[in-house]
Structures are given as structure tokens and as C-alpha cells.
Amino acid sequence: MFEIITDSACDLTPEMAKAMGLTVVPFYVSTDGETYLKEGQEMPVREFYQFMVDHPEALPRTSLPSVEDYETVFRAKAAAGKEVLCLSFTGKMSGGVGSARNARTLVLEDYPDARIEVLDTAAATVSEAITVQSAAAMRDAGCTLDETLTWLTGVQPTNQIFFTVGNLDYLIKGGRIGKVTGRAADILGLKPMIHFKEGEIFSGGVARGRQKSMEKALDQLLGYLAERKADPDDYRIAVGYGYDEDEGKRFWMQVRAALRAKYPGSACEVELFQIGATIAVHTGPYPLGVGVMRRWKPAGQAPINKN
């Protein structure tokens, strides 16, 4: 059985990671641009969001895991004779996957027979969580590392997120949108829709007001499924929220209700995650959206309980 290594951008809680037998290599976050703390360990996600809410003028930063961070983990696994699958945050938005690949090269110099595979998941936050969960399910079902790697690579194009943000301030601060355009949109009450696919962020249009932006994200998910003539039970679907847990739960219920209304014969399971600091530094404290990815099912699996 192979070992799974991932990074904190997958936004799985420590309890979930422990239950799945994962090793999580953290990103680093900073509220002052000088002191960097391990995301989710030295800097709890809730504490990070509270800082953003209390200090809207600040521009928090993140830093990727170092080569040494990965090397320490890989070396221990290689010494124990364990095969490793490392699942990394999209390489189009971070150099973390490069750190992991460089660490792999260093470890193989001392352990040339070790098996360490590093996969750029082309995923982020909830879609990375789904990717990692799928890998763990395949491992636990007895799939080999090669079988898992092949399946994950094949379904990457199905991995997408439809989301919105509270306002454009952080996109403006981060240089991802012009100040004039951004301020004009804010004055008009427009909320940007963001489409994550192929490992990077694209414009998903705009909506007028928060509720309309939530409805549009849901419409985009439904459009994604309709375009593929898909049964939602063949996909893993997850809602992600930022600071406002109550809003996240409301949207989660809204997504479930809409799916069950459109697909009355399906279970329409929807997961719920809090989006972590790695994404929040770009979106601000109020990201909200829904991710989707093809579901892995073992051969001969009984249908999902649809009662």
C-alpha cells in the first residue's frame, strides 16, 4: 500500500487528514510580510480569516513549502521502504510542485530504488480535497500506485470550481484586476464570478449582488452537469466557504436542494469545506463556491443509497 503526501492547499482538516492516513506538507502564511507560519498548524485557518476581517487594509501573503520540507517527508518514507504518491496544488498558481519534484530528485540520489511520484493535480482548495480523497479511496480499495496515478491524470479535465468573492479589494491589491475597473464594479454592486479549470483561474462573468452571485455559481454547476448529460452521483461535488460558516451552510443546502429537485432519482451528495489561506489571500475573507470532479467507483460497487 502506497503513502499519500499532499499540501495544505487541499483544505482538508487535520482530523480528516489523520483519518485518511495522509501526510500534509503546509504552505506558510504571513499577516505582516515578515513572519511566516505553517498554515493550519501554527496559524489556524479561522484565526487567519479573523485577521483579514479585522484588518481589511492588510495584504496577507503565503509562501510555498520548501524543498527541505518535502525532502524530510520523502526521505523518511524512502527509508521505510514506502511507495509515495505526492499530490500538489496546481503548478499554474504556485511553485510548490517544483519544490516536491526537486526534493524527489535529492532523495533518489540516496535511495535510487525508492518510488516517489509527484503529481500536479491541476486542482485547488475543494477540488484538490476531492482529488486527495479519491486517491485515498483507491489506495484503501487495493489499487496500485500506477492505477491511481493513471486514473487521477485522466480525470483532471473534469476538475472545476465555480465561485465568487465578497468584493474586488483583494483582486485589486494582488494586481489581478485594474483599480479603475474594480472600483467601478464595486460601486455598481457587481460581484465577479470566477471559473477555476485546467489548473488556473478564468473570468466567469459577473452578477449583481451576493445572492445573485451564489445563484449564478449554482447555475454554472448545473450547466456543467447538463453539458455532460451527467448523473450527479457520478461526480463528487463540494461547497467551499471562507469566513462566514453560516453562509457556507446555507449555500450548501441550496446546492443540495437544487440538485435533488433536478435529479430526483439521485442521492446528490454534497460535501462542505472551509477554504484555506492559500486561496483566501487572493480572494479575501468571503470566497464562496462549488467544486466538481468525476467520482471514482470500484468495479461492481453497489449504487449510492438514494433514499
C-alpha positions in Angstrom: 0.0 0.0 0.0 1.4 3.4 -1.0 1.6 6.5 1.1 -0.1 9.8 0.1 1.5 13.2 0.7 -0.3 16.4 -0.1 -0.1 20.1 0.8 -2.3 22.3 3.0 -3.9 23.9 -0.1 -6.2 20.9 -0.2 -8.1 22.4 2.8 -8.7 19.0 4.5 -9.0 19.4 8.2 -6.3 17.8 10.4 -8.9 15.4 11.6 -9.8 14.4 8.1 -6.1 14.0 7.1 -5.4 11.8 10.1 -8.4 9.6 9.4 -7.3 9.0 5.8 -3.6 8.4 6.8 -2.3 11.4 4.9 0.9 13.4 5.5 0.2 17.1 4.9 3.1 19.5 4.0 1.9 23.0 4.9 2.1 26.2 3.0 3.2 29.2 5.0 1.1 32.3 5.7 2.0 35.8 6.9 -0.1 38.7 8.2 2.8 41.1 8.3 5.0 40.1 5.3 7.9 39.1 7.7 6.9 36.3 10.0 5.7 33.2 8.1 3.8 30.4 10.0 2.7 27.0 8.9 -0.9 27.1 7.6 -3.3 25.1 9.7 -0.7 24.3 12.3 1.0 27.4 13.6 -1.7 29.6 12.0 -5.2 28.2 12.3 -7.4 29.0 9.3 -10.1 30.6 11.5 -7.6 32.8 13.1 -6.3 33.9 9.7 -9.7 34.8 8.5 -10.4 36.8 11.6 -7.3 38.8 11.0 -8.5 39.6 7.4 -11.9 40.7 8.7 -10.4 42.8 11.5 -7.7 44.4 9.2 -9.2 44.9 5.7 -6.3 47.3 4.9 -3.7 44.5 5.2 -2.4 42.3 2.4 -1.6 38.8 3.9 0.8 36.6 2.0 1.6 33.0 1.5 4.8 31.2 0.8 5.2 27.7 -0.7 6.6 24.7 1.1 10.3 24.4 0.7 12.4 21.7 -0.9 13.6 20.8 2.6 10.0 20.4 3.8 9.3 17.8 1.2 12.7 16.2 1.4 12.3 15.5 5.1 9.0 13.7 4.5 10.1 11.8 1.3 13.4 10.7 3.0 11.5 9.2 5.9 9.2 7.3 3.6 12.0 6.1 1.4 14.0 4.9 4.4 10.9 2.9 5.5 10.6 1.3 2.0 7.2 3.0 1.3 6.0 4.0 -2.1 4.8 7.6 -2.3 2.2 9.5 -4.2 2.6 13.2 -3.7 -0.4 15.3 -4.8 0.4 19.0 -5.2 -1.6 22.3 -5.6 -1.8 23.4 -9.2 1.6 24.4 -10.6 0.0 27.2 -12.6 -0.6 29.2 -9.4 2.3 28.0 -7.2 5.8 26.6 -7.3 5.0 24.0 -4.6 5.0 21.2 -7.1 8.5 22.3 -8.1 9.7 22.0 -4.5 8.3 18.5 -4.3 10.0 17.4 -7.6 13.3 18.9 -6.6 13.1 17.1 -3.2 12.3 13.8 -5.0 15.5 14.2 -7.1 17.6 14.7 -3.9 16.1 11.7 -2.1 16.5 9.4 -5.1 20.2 10.1 -5.1 20.5 8.3 -1.7 17.6 5.9 -2.3 17.7 5.1 -6.1 15.2 2.2 -5.7 12.6 4.4 -3.9 9.3 5.0 -5.7 8.2 8.7 -5.3 5.6 10.1 -7.8 4.8 13.8 -7.8 1.5 14.8 -9.5 0.5 18.3 -10.3 -3.2 17.9 -9.6 -4.2 21.0 -11.6 -6.5 21.5 -8.6 -7.0 23.9 -5.7 -8.9 24.0 -2.4 -12.1 21.9 -2.7 -11.1 20.3 -6.0 -7.8 19.4 -4.5 -9.5 17.9 -1.5 -11.7 15.8 -3.8 -8.6 14.6 -5.7 -6.8 13.6 -2.5 -9.9 11.9 -1.1 -10.2 9.9 -4.4 -6.6 8.8 -4.2 -7.1 7.6 -0.6 -10.2 5.7 -1.6 -8.4 4.0 -4.4 -5.4 3.1 -2.2 -7.7 1.7 0.5 -9.5 -0.4 -2.1 -6.3 -2.0 -3.1 -5.5 -0.1 -6.2 -1.8 0.2 -7.1 0.1 3.5 -7.3 0.2 3.2 -11.1 -3.6 2.6 -11.3 -4.3 5.6 -9.0 -1.9 7.9 -10.9 -3.4 6.9 -14.3 -7.0 7.5 -13.1 -6.3 10.8 -11.4 -4.4 12.1 -14.5 -7.3 11.0 -16.8 -10.0 12.8 -14.8 -8.2 16.2 -14.4 -10.3 17.9 -17.1 -13.4 17.2 -15.0 -12.0 19.1 -12.1 -13.6 22.6 -11.9 -14.8 25.2 -9.4 -17.4 27.9 -9.9 -17.1 30.7 -7.2 -17.4 34.3 -6.2 -15.9 36.7 -3.7 -17.2 39.3 -1.3 -15.6 42.3 -3.1 -12.8 43.0 -5.5 -10.4 44.5 -3.0 -8.0 41.6 -2.8 -8.0 41.0 -6.5 -7.1 44.7 -6.9 -4.4 44.5 -4.3 -3.0 41.4 -5.8 -2.8 43.1 -9.3 -5.3 40.6 -10.8 -7.8 43.4 -11.8 -7.3 47.0 -12.6 -8.2 49.6 -9.9 -10.5 51.6 -12.2 -12.4 48.6 -13.4 -12.5 47.1 -9.9 -13.8 50.2 -8.2 -16.4 50.8 -10.9 -17.7 47.3 -10.5 -17.9 47.7 -6.7 -19.8 50.9 -7.0 -22.3 49.1 -9.3 -22.6 46.3 -6.8 -21.2 43.7 -9.3 -19.7 40.5 -8.0 -17.1 38.8 -10.1 -17.7 35.2 -11.0 -14.5 33.1 -11.1 -14.1 29.8 -13.0 -11.2 27.5 -12.0 -10.3 24.9 -14.6 -7.2 23.4 -16.1 -5.3 24.5 -13.0 -5.9 28.2 -13.3 -8.4 31.0 -12.8 -10.6 32.5 -15.6 -13.4 35.0 -15.5 -16.9 33.5 -15.1 -18.7 36.7 -15.7 -20.4 39.0 -13.1 -23.5 39.0 -11.1 -25.3 41.9 -9.3 -25.2 41.3 -5.6 -24.2 38.4 -3.3 -27.3 36.3 -3.7 -27.3 36.5 -7.4 -23.6 35.5 -7.5 -24.5 32.4 -5.4 -27.3 31.6 -7.8 -25.0 32.0 -10.8 -22.4 29.7 -9.3 -25.1 27.1 -8.8 -26.4 27.6 -12.4 -22.9 27.1 -13.7 -22.6 23.8 -11.8 -26.0 22.7 -13.2 -24.8 23.7 -16.7 -21.6 21.7 -16.3 -23.6 18.6 -15.4 -26.2 19.2 -18.2 -23.5 19.7 -20.8 -22.1 16.2 -20.0 -25.6 14.6 -19.7 -24.3 13.5 -16.3 -25.8 11.8 -13.3 -24.6 13.9 -10.3 -23.9 10.6 -8.4 -21.0 10.0 -10.9 -19.3 13.2 -9.6 -18.1 14.4 -6.3 -19.5 17.9 -5.5 -18.2 20.1 -2.7 -19.1 23.6 -1.5 -16.3 25.8 -0.2 -16.7 28.9 2.0 -14.4 31.4 3.7 -15.0 33.3 7.0 -18.8 33.0 7.1 -19.7 29.4 8.0 -23.4 30.1 8.3 -23.5 31.4 4.7 -21.5 28.4 3.6 -24.0 26.1 5.2 -26.9 28.0 3.6 -25.3 27.7 0.2 -24.5 24.0 0.8 -28.2 23.4 1.5 -29.2 25.4 -1.6 -26.9 23.3 -3.8 -28.3 20.1 -2.4 -31.9 21.2 -2.8 -31.4 22.3 -6.4 -29.6 19.1 -7.4 -32.3 16.9 -5.8 -35.1 18.9 -7.5 -33.5 18.5 -10.9 -32.3 14.9 -10.3 -35.0 13.3 -8.1 -33.6 9.7 -8.6 -30.1 10.6 -7.4 -28.6 10.9 -4.0 -26.9 14.2 -4.9 -24.3 14.1 -2.1 -22.6 17.4 -1.5 -19.6 17.9 0.8 -18.7 21.1 2.7 -15.2 22.6 3.3 -13.7 25.8 4.6 -11.4 27.3 2.1 -7.9 27.9 3.5 -5.4 30.7 3.5 -3.6 29.7 0.3 -6.6 30.8 -1.8 -8.0 33.4 0.7 -5.0 35.7 0.3 -6.2 36.2 -3.3 -10.0 36.2 -2.8 -10.4 37.9 0.6 -12.3 36.5 3.5 -15.6 35.8 1.7 -15.0 33.3 -1.1 -17.9 31.0 -1.8 -18.4 28.4 -4.5 -18.8 24.9 -5.6 -16.3 22.4 -7.0 -16.9 19.3 -9.0 -14.9 16.3 -10.2 -15.5 12.8 -11.6 -16.1 10.3 -8.9 -14.0 7.1 -8.6 -16.1 4.0 -8.1 -14.6 0.5 -7.6 -15.8 -2.1 -10.1 -19.0 -3.7 -9.0 -19.8 -1.0 -6.4 -23.5 -1.0 -5.3 -25.4 2.2 -6.3 -25.4 5.0 -3.8 -28.3 4.9 -1.4 -30.8 7.2 -2.9 -33.4 7.2 -0.1 
